[in-house]
């Protein structure tokens, strides 16, 4: 009995990966084993960095809020302690955006907690 191989599906699988590695440097774009490894590693980095991205943005928001509250003679930790004490539910993302783009509204929040 002859050996049965599904060349059509195998070629389609390889083609799918090779299309996704288009534009990469050297053998990463056209040598199957190198391209497959490169693609899989890229997917691992993408998965990891979707979480790292969230950390980086939270850190950025904290820096922006800290810089803004220092203008009103407070530190970030004092500000966040007082804002939680007054039960004002505003995310750091929104606070950072207000501090950057709408200083009057941010000042109103600072005045509300003092």
C-alpha positions as CSV (number, residue, x, y, z in Angstrom):
1,X,0.0,0.0,0.0
2,X,1.5,3.4,-0.9
3,X,2.2,5.9,1.7
4,X,-0.5,8.5,2.0
5,X,0.6,12.1,2.5
6,X,-1.6,15.1,2.5
7,X,0.7,17.4,0.6
8,X,-2.0,20.0,-0.1
9,X,-2.6,20.6,3.6
10,X,1.1,20.5,4.5
11,X,1.9,23.1,1.8
12,X,-1.0,25.3,3.0
13,X,0.3,25.2,6.6
14,X,3.8,26.1,5.5
15,X,2.5,28.8,3.2
16,X,0.5,30.4,6.0
17,X,3.6,30.7,8.2
18,X,5.8,31.9,5.4
19,X,3.3,34.6,4.5
20,X,3.3,35.7,8.2
21,X,7.1,36.0,8.2
22,X,7.3,38.1,5.0
23,X,9.4,41.1,5.5
24,X,11.7,39.5,8.1
25,X,15.5,39.5,7.5
26,X,17.5,36.7,5.9
27,X,16.4,33.1,6.2
28,X,13.6,34.0,8.6
29,X,11.4,34.8,5.6
30,X,11.9,31.8,3.4
31,X,13.5,28.8,5.2
32,X,10.7,26.8,6.7
33,X,12.3,25.7,10.0
34,X,13.8,29.1,10.6
35,X,10.6,30.9,9.7
36,X,8.5,28.6,11.9
37,X,10.8,29.2,14.9
38,X,10.8,33.0,14.2
39,X,7.1,33.1,13.9
40,X,6.5,31.1,17.1
41,X,9.0,33.2,19.1
42,X,7.3,36.4,17.8
43,X,3.9,35.1,19.0
44,X,5.4,34.4,22.5
45,X,6.8,38.0,22.6
46,X,3.4,39.4,21.5
47,X,1.6,37.5,24.2
48,X,4.1,38.6,26.9
49,X,4.2,42.2,25.8
50,X,0.4,42.6,25.7
51,X,0.7,42.3,29.5
52,X,3.9,44.3,29.8
53,X,2.2,47.1,27.8
54,X,-0.5,47.4,30.6
55,X,2.3,47.7,33.2
56,X,4.1,50.4,31.2
57,X,0.9,52.5,30.7
58,X,0.0,52.3,34.4
59,X,3.5,53.5,35.2
60,X,3.2,56.3,32.7
61,X,-0.2,57.4,34.2
62,X,1.3,57.4,37.7
63,X,4.2,59.6,36.6
64,X,1.9,62.1,34.9
65,X,-0.4,62.3,37.9
66,X,2.6,62.7,40.2
67,X,4.0,65.5,38.1
68,X,0.6,67.3,38.1
69,X,-0.1,67.0,41.8
70,X,3.4,68.3,42.7
71,X,2.2,71.7,41.3
72,X,-0.3,71.7,44.2
73,X,2.3,70.8,46.9
74,X,1.3,67.1,47.2
75,X,2.9,63.8,46.4
76,X,1.3,61.1,44.4
77,X,0.8,58.8,47.4
78,X,-0.9,61.6,49.4
79,X,-3.1,62.5,46.5
80,X,-4.2,58.8,46.0
81,X,-4.7,58.3,49.7
82,X,-7.0,61.4,49.9
83,X,-8.9,60.5,46.7
84,X,-9.7,57.1,48.0
85,X,-10.6,58.6,51.4
86,X,-13.2,60.8,49.7
87,X,-14.5,57.8,47.7
88,X,-13.8,59.5,44.4
89,X,-13.8,56.7,41.9
90,X,-11.7,57.9,38.9
91,X,-9.1,55.7,37.2
92,X,-5.5,56.6,36.9
93,X,-5.9,56.6,33.2
94,X,-8.6,59.3,33.4
95,X,-6.7,61.3,36.0
96,X,-3.6,61.3,33.9
97,X,-5.6,62.4,30.8
98,X,-7.2,65.3,32.8
99,X,-3.8,66.3,34.2
100,X,-2.4,66.6,30.7
101,X,-5.3,67.9,28.6
102,X,-7.7,69.6,31.1
103,X,-5.8,71.2,34.0
104,X,-8.8,73.1,35.2
105,X,-10.8,69.9,35.8
106,X,-7.8,68.3,37.5
107,X,-7.4,71.4,39.7
108,X,-11.1,71.0,40.7
109,X,-10.4,67.4,41.8
110,X,-7.4,68.5,43.8
111,X,-9.5,71.2,45.4
112,X,-12.3,68.7,46.2
113,X,-9.9,66.5,48.2
114,X,-8.0,69.2,50.1
